[in-house]
Amino acid sequence: MSGEDPGLEELAKKFPAGATLLNVGVDVIEVDRVRKVYERQKERFLKRVFTQEEQDYCFSKSNPFPHLAARFAAKEAVSKSFSTGIGKLFGWTSASVYHGPRMQPLIRLDDQGKRLLEAWGGTEVRITLSHTKTTAVAVAVLVNV
């Protein structure tokens, strides 16, 4: 690691040697699918699937739908990493995407999500998101650091 960028050393500490990857989940969705559900259901869809923080972020963008789709995919990916899917054990708002200091996507779990993480022996869920105008994808990993 270079001494020129103290951020790299900080990043390395976040996933130290000996950390364990417990499980992975991935989801991909078409942005247009999310847009069409929103057009049909409006606030009902938003309140059922997204936290207020997620809605505020997405609707601050000129085109909120790729951002909504990425968060939709993140929730699905997290639920798949827990091997539950969305349902009784893990709800739509059990995971909320927010941003860290470098604008990296992070996951905030509700109590239901925290119980699942603990049951898996994990300490955190890590995610990555990506989207184009037409498609969004998310990958979630359960880790024990």
N, C-alpha and C positions, 0 to 999 in steps of 0.2 A: 504494500500500500504506500502510496506517495504521501510524503509529509506536506505536499503542496495543497492538498484538499483535506482539511480535518473532517469534512463531512463523510469521507470514505471510511475512516476509522470508526466513526459513530455508526455508520451503516453496518459494518462488520460486527459490532457488538450486539446488534439487534438479532442476529442469527448466528450465535457462536458455534464452534465445533462441538459436536455431540448433540446438537438439536435434532429432534425427531420429527419427521413428516409422518402424520398419522393417516391422512386420507385426502383425496382430491375430488373436486366437483367442477364441472364445466357446463356452460349453457350458451347457446347462440340463438338470437331472435331477430326477426325482420323488424326494422323500425316502423314500417307501415302497419304492421299488425298492432303495435302499441298505439299508434296514432288513431287507427280505426276504432279500437276499443274506447279510447278517450273520447272520440267524437260521438259515440253512442251513449256512453255512461257518464261522461264529464266528472263532476265532483265525487260521485259514488265510487268510480274506479280509483281516483286519486287517493281518497281517504282509506279505501280498503287495502291498497297495495303500498303506498308510499308514506313515509313520515313527513311531517310539515317541513323539516329541514331539507329533505330531498326535493320536495315540491318547490320550495323557495329557490334552491340552487338551479334546478332544471328550468324553471320559468324565468330565471334571470338571463337566460340565453335567448338569442334571436330565434333559434329553432330548438325548442325544448325536447322534441321527440327522440333524437339520438341519445340524449342524456337520460331520459326516462327509460328508454329501452335498455341502456347499459345497466341501470340500477335494477330493472326487472330481471335481467340476466344474472346480475350479482346475487339477488335473493334466491333465484333458482339454483345457482352454483353452490351457494352456501348450504342450502337445504340438501343438495345432493352430496356434499362433502360429509354431512351428518347421516347420510343414508336414510333420510326420512321423506324427502320431498316436501312440498308445501301441504300442510294439512293440520291435523290435530296436535302433533308434537312440535311443529315449527310453523308459525304463521308468517304472512307476508311482511308484517312489520317487526318480526323477531330479529331481523337484520336491517340495519340502516347504514347507508353509505355516507361517509363524510370525508373531509380532506385533511391531511396532515400538513405540517409546515412547508413541505416542498410540493404541495398540492397533490400528493400521492393519495390514491383512494384507500380508505380504511373502513373497517366494519365495526359498528357498535351493536352489540347484542342486547336484547331485552332479557328478562329473568329466565324465560323459557329457553332462549338460545344459550345463555350462560350455563344452565343445567345440562344441556346436551354437550356442550364443550367439556364440562367437567366429567360427564359420563364417558366421554371418549379419552379422557386423560390429557386433554389439550390445554394449552395456556392462551392461545389466540388463534384467530382466523385471519389469514392473509389473502388479499385479493388483487387481481389485476383486471382492468377494464379496457376495452377498445371498441371504437365504433367508427363507422363510415356513415354516409348519408342514408344507406339502405340496411345496414346490418350492425348488430351489437353483439359482443361476446364478453364473457366474464369467466375467470378461473378463480376458484377458491381452494385454499389448502388449510387443513387443520394441522397445527404444529404444537409441539411441546418444547419450549425453549427453557 
